[in-house]
Amino acid sequence: MILTLNPVTTGGTFLEFLDAARDAGFPAIEYDIRPFAKAAEEQSLEAAKELLSSRGLILGCIGLPVEFRQSEEEFKQDLAKLPRLAKFARELGVERCCTWLMPTTDESIAEYTCRTVARLRKCAQILGAEGIRFGLEWVGPKTLRTQKYDFIHDLPGALDLIDAIGEPNVGLLFDSFHWFTSSGTAQDILNLRPEQIVLVHINDAPSLPVDEQLDQVRLLPGEGIIDLSTMFESLSKIGYNSYVSVETFGKELPALGAKEAALRTKAAADRILRVLRNT
């Protein structure tokens, strides 16, 4: 598996994050494609590539640069830019793009579902034309389901949405915290094929009941109560061997500065992977 760093974990500016990932020994990162595109526009494609190659980094996954949850006008404006950004991403070697799903809505669930499916299908088609896989992340915590209607908030629901979108490049962003908070099981993972998983996020949860977990409070892997051993064992059994990105939320790590946060993140991830290899 390819250990990857998510910028939410460390905080810091664009260049601070790149340097921190390099200094901590991460081989890959997740990041927004737009700062790289800006570097290419202001300098050159080679300059954008150099941001990664000079640090020995791979851009393993990008976030979807399209706001599909808000107004039609905003969606169309962002969607119009996606073909150029997707083409540029492939020139950087990117093969994965991911986004997350709101678990609740005040709208009619039928209308919300139809619009979400239609918009994500358009994004998937543009990404697919460039050979980019598109991962969708369900959001599990019950504490976030505060609006009138529940939407996608577990693995089965995410798979149903993927089926409705109906594009071959669409799969899952599998996050350990959302697997845990949606009461996922090892069998849920074992029922998957490896090609259904676009990206894996790892993090941990504080010692609280499942229904009291907060989305913005996540620990480094190995510091909490999620059964990461079972999760990784199950992922290994189905043959997933690609990007595993550390994504935590909280104030403490970023407050240390990007470099120190990245070093602590790498140490935590290495510890748990070492334990898993020895079991």
Secondary structure, DSSP 8 states (H G I E B T S, - for coil): -EEEE-HHHH---HHHHHHHHHHHT-SEEEE-SHHHHHHHHHT-HHHHHHHHHTTT-EEEEEE-----SS-HHHHHHHHHHHHHHHHHHHHTT--EEEEE--SEESS-HHHHHHHHHHHHHHHHHHHHHTT-EEEEE----GGG--SSEE---SHHHHHHHHHHH--TTEEEEEEHHHHHHTT--HHHHHTS-GGGEEEEEE-B--SS-GGG--TT--B-TTSSS--HHHHHHHHHHHT--SEEEE----SHHHHT-HHHHHHHHHHHHHHHHHHHHT-
